[in-house]
Amino acid sequence: MNKKTTSTNNTSRKKAGTGKGKQRFPPGWNEEKVRDVIAHYDRLTDAERAAEIEAAAEAPGDTLMAVPTALVPAVLKLIQRHEKSA
């Protein structure tokens, strides 16, 4: 019996440059900063990327957790509300 390998591409995501209008960034971010972050991670080895992930899990004051995809918009709104009140 042959098993086919399937791709897990998320077809609901927009490809860069295909949106209408000007790109919007969070406060304090711009296209140059985004490109710098991408370049940083492109330069890392797999081991360095893994080390960053492990370090993030131990960052004081932050908690990593799995959130059901359907709840992500609500969680983002809560985070935004928290940041505005801080």
DRENKE-416866 format. One record per residue: x, y, z of N, C-alpha, C, CB in turn; residue in one letter. Coordinates in Angstrom, 2 decimals. Glycine has a CB too. Layout:
% DRENKE-416866
     n.x     n.y     n.z    ca.x    ca.y    ca.z     c.x     c.y     c.z    cb.x    cb.y    cb.z resn
       X       Y       Z       X       Y       Z       X       Y       Z       X       Y       Z    A
...
//
This chain:
% DRENKE-416866
     n.x     n.y     n.z    ca.x    ca.y    ca.z     c.x     c.y     c.z    cb.x    cb.y    cb.z resn
    0.84   -1.18    0.00    0.00    0.00    0.00    0.89    1.24    0.00   -0.96    0.00    1.22    M
    0.65    2.15   -0.93    1.41    3.39   -1.02    0.73    4.48   -0.21    1.58    3.82   -2.48    N
    1.53    5.21    0.54    1.00    6.36    1.26    1.46    7.61    0.53    1.47    6.36    2.75    K
    0.56    8.52    0.33    0.91    9.78   -0.30    1.26   10.79    0.78   -0.23   10.30   -1.19    K
    2.27   11.57    0.52    2.64   12.64    1.43    1.80   13.86    1.09    4.16   12.95    1.36    T
    1.21   14.43    2.10    0.40   15.62    1.85    1.08   16.83    2.44   -1.01   15.46    2.42    T
    0.88   17.95    1.82    1.44   19.20    2.28    0.49   19.80    3.31    1.68   20.18    1.11    S
    1.04   20.54    4.25    0.22   21.20    5.26    0.17   22.71    5.02    0.76   20.91    6.66    T
    0.28   23.12    3.77    0.23   24.55    3.49   -1.12   25.11    3.89    0.49   24.82    2.01    N
   -1.09   26.27    4.48   -2.31   26.95    4.88   -2.73   27.85    3.73   -2.11   27.76    6.20    N
   -3.72   27.43    2.97   -4.13   28.18    1.80   -4.95   29.41    2.14   -4.91   27.31    0.88    T
   -5.34   29.57    3.42   -6.12   30.74    3.79   -5.24   31.96    4.03   -6.94   30.43    5.04    S
   -3.93   31.77    4.13   -3.02   32.90    4.33   -2.81   33.65    3.02   -1.68   32.43    4.90    R
   -2.72   34.97    3.13   -2.43   35.77    1.94   -0.93   35.75    1.69   -2.94   37.22    2.11    K
   -0.57   35.71    0.44    0.84   35.79    0.08    1.28   37.24    0.15    1.10   35.20   -1.34    K
    2.55   37.45    0.49    3.08   38.80    0.61    2.93   39.54   -0.71    4.55   38.78    1.05    A
    2.50   40.77   -0.63    2.40   41.59   -1.82    1.11   41.41   -2.60    3.53   41.30   -2.70    G
    0.20   40.57   -2.14   -1.04   40.35   -2.88   -2.20   41.12   -2.30   -1.37   38.89   -2.91    T
   -2.00   41.77   -1.16   -3.09   42.52   -0.55   -3.32   43.84   -1.25   -2.80   42.76    0.92    G
   -4.45   44.44   -0.99   -4.78   45.73   -1.57   -4.36   46.83   -0.62   -6.28   45.83   -1.91    K
   -3.92   47.92   -1.16   -3.58   49.06   -0.34   -2.21   48.94    0.31   -4.61   49.25    0.72    G
   -1.95   49.88    1.21   -0.66   49.94    1.88   -0.60   48.94    3.03   -0.39   51.37    2.41    K
    0.57   48.31    3.19    0.79   47.35    4.28    0.73   48.09    5.61    2.16   46.61    4.12    Q
    0.03   47.52    6.60   -0.04   48.11    7.93    0.82   47.30    8.88   -1.50   48.18    8.44    R
    1.51   48.00    9.77    2.39   47.36   10.74    1.95   47.77   12.14    3.88   47.73   10.50    F
    2.26   46.94   13.14    1.97   47.32   14.53    2.76   48.58   14.89    2.31   46.16   15.51    P
    2.33   49.30   15.93    3.07   50.49   16.36    4.54   50.17   16.61    2.43   51.09   17.62    P
    5.41   51.01   16.09    6.85   50.83   16.27    7.49   49.93   15.23    7.11   50.29   17.62    G
    6.71   49.35   14.36    7.23   48.46   13.32    7.07   49.10   11.95    6.51   47.09   13.36    W
    7.98   48.73   11.04    7.88   49.16    9.65    8.48   48.05    8.79    8.62   50.54    9.42    N
    8.46   48.26    7.49    8.94   47.21    6.59   10.41   46.86    6.85    8.76   47.63    5.14    E
   11.23   47.86    7.13   12.65   47.60    7.38   12.84   46.72    8.61   13.41   48.93    7.57    E
   12.11   47.00    9.67   12.23   46.21   10.90   11.79   44.76   10.66   11.40   46.83   12.04    K
   10.71   44.59    9.90   10.24   43.24    9.58   11.30   42.49    8.78    8.90   43.30    8.79    V
   11.88   43.15    7.79   12.92   42.51    6.97   14.15   42.15    7.81   13.34   43.44    5.81    R
   14.50   43.02    8.78   15.63   42.73    9.67   15.36   41.48   10.51   15.90   43.93   10.59    D
   14.14   41.34   11.02   13.79   40.17   11.82   13.85   38.91   10.96   12.37   40.33   12.45    V
   13.32   38.98    9.75   13.36   37.83    8.84   14.81   37.46    8.54   12.61   38.14    7.52    I
   15.65   38.45    8.26   17.06   38.18    7.96   17.75   37.54    9.16   17.79   39.49    7.57    A
   17.43   38.01   10.37   18.02   37.42   11.58   17.73   35.92   11.65   17.48   38.12   12.85    H
   16.47   35.55   11.48   16.11   34.14   11.59   16.60   33.32   10.41   14.61   33.99   11.72    Y
   16.73   33.93    9.25   17.29   33.22    8.09   18.76   32.87    8.30   17.14   34.06    6.83    D
   19.47   33.69    9.10   20.90   33.44    9.34   21.15   32.38   10.41   21.57   34.73    9.75    R
   20.16   32.08   11.24   20.35   31.13   12.33   20.40   29.69   11.83   19.23   31.28   13.36    L
   21.19   28.88   12.52   21.20   27.45   12.25   19.99   26.83   12.94   22.54   26.78   12.74    T
   19.69   25.59   12.62   18.57   24.91   13.28   18.79   24.85   14.79   18.40   23.48   12.72    D
   20.04   24.61   15.21   20.34   24.53   16.64   20.13   25.88   17.32   21.79   24.05   16.84    A
   20.51   26.96   16.64   20.32   28.29   17.22   18.83   28.63   17.31   21.06   29.35   16.38    E
   18.07   28.25   16.31   16.62   28.48   16.36   15.99   27.72   17.52   15.95   28.05   15.03    R
   16.41   26.46   17.69   15.88   25.65   18.79   16.24   26.27   20.14   16.43   24.21   18.71    A
   17.45   26.80   20.26   17.88   27.44   21.51   17.02   28.67   21.81   19.37   27.83   21.44    A
   16.67   29.44   20.79   15.81   30.61   21.01   14.43   30.20   21.49   15.69   31.44   19.72    E
   13.90   29.13   20.90   12.58   28.64   21.30   12.61   28.19   22.76   12.12   27.48   20.38    I
   13.65   27.45   23.14   13.77   26.98   24.51   13.92   28.14   25.48   14.96   26.04   24.64    E
   14.70   29.16   25.09   14.89   30.32   25.95   13.58   31.09   26.12   15.98   31.25   25.38    A
   12.78   31.17   25.06   11.51   31.89   25.13   10.56   31.21   26.12   10.85   31.97   23.74    A
   10.62   29.89   26.19    9.75   29.15   27.11   10.10   29.44   28.57    9.86   27.65   26.84    A
   11.31   29.91   28.82   11.75   30.19   30.18   11.77   31.69   30.50   13.11   29.61   30.41    E
   11.29   32.53   29.60   11.33   33.98   29.80   10.44   34.36   30.98   10.89   34.72   28.53    A
   10.98   35.11   31.94   10.17   35.53   33.08    9.06   36.49   32.64   11.05   36.20   34.15    P
    7.88   36.30   33.20    6.76   37.18   32.90    5.94   36.78   31.68    7.27   38.55   32.70    G
    6.37   35.75   30.96    5.64   35.28   29.78    5.25   33.82   29.97    6.48   35.45   28.50    D
    4.14   33.44   29.35    3.68   32.06   29.38    3.36   31.65   27.95    2.43   31.89   30.30    T
    3.86   30.49   27.55    3.54   29.94   26.24    2.45   28.90   26.40    4.80   29.31   25.56    L
    1.45   28.95   25.52    0.38   27.98   25.60   -0.23   27.78   24.22   -0.70   28.43   26.60    M
   -0.85   26.64   24.04   -1.59   26.36   22.81   -2.98   26.97   22.95   -1.67   24.82   22.53    A
   -3.41   27.65   21.89   -4.73   28.27   21.88   -5.48   27.75   20.66   -4.63   29.85   21.86    V
   -6.70   27.27   20.84   -7.46   26.84   19.66   -7.55   27.98   18.65   -8.88   26.36   20.07    P
   -7.34   27.66   17.40   -7.31   28.67   16.34   -8.54   29.56   16.36   -7.19   28.00   14.98    T
   -9.68   29.00   16.62  -10.91   29.79   16.62  -10.90   30.87   17.71  -12.11   28.87   16.82    A
  -10.10   30.68   18.76  -10.05   31.65   19.86   -8.97   32.72   19.70   -9.84   30.92   21.15    L
   -8.11   32.57   18.71   -7.00   33.51   18.53   -7.48   34.96   18.42   -6.19   33.14   17.29    V
   -8.49   35.28   17.61   -8.93   36.68   17.55   -9.35   37.24   18.92  -10.10   36.80   16.58    P
  -10.04   36.45   19.71  -10.46   36.91   21.04   -9.26   37.11   21.95  -11.43   35.91   21.67    A
   -8.29   36.22   21.88   -7.08   36.34   22.71   -6.30   37.60   22.31   -6.19   35.07   22.58    V
   -6.18   37.84   21.00   -5.47   39.03   20.54   -6.16   40.31   21.04   -5.38   39.04   19.01    L
   -7.48   40.33   21.04   -8.21   41.50   21.55   -7.94   41.70   23.04   -9.72   41.34   21.31    K
   -7.89   40.61   23.79   -7.58   40.72   25.22   -6.18   41.27   25.44   -7.72   39.37   25.90    L
   -5.23   40.80   24.65   -3.85   41.29   24.77   -3.78   42.78   24.44   -2.90   40.49   23.85    I
   -4.46   43.19   23.36   -4.47   44.60   22.98   -5.10   45.46   24.08   -5.24   44.79   21.66    Q
   -6.20   44.99   24.65   -6.85   45.73   25.72   -5.91   45.85   26.93   -8.17   45.04   26.13    R
   -5.20   44.78   27.25   -4.26   44.79   28.37   -3.12   45.77   28.12   -3.69   43.38   28.60    H
   -2.59   45.77   26.89   -1.47   46.68   26.55   -1.91   48.14   26.62   -0.92   46.36   25.16    E
   -3.14   48.41   26.20   -3.64   49.80   26.25   -3.80   50.29   27.68   -4.98   49.92   25.50    K
   -4.20   49.39   28.58   -4.42   49.79   29.97   -3.13   49.83   30.77   -5.39   48.85   30.63    S
   -2.07   49.26   30.25   -0.79   49.22   30.99   -0.06   50.55   30.92    0.11   48.12   30.43    A
//
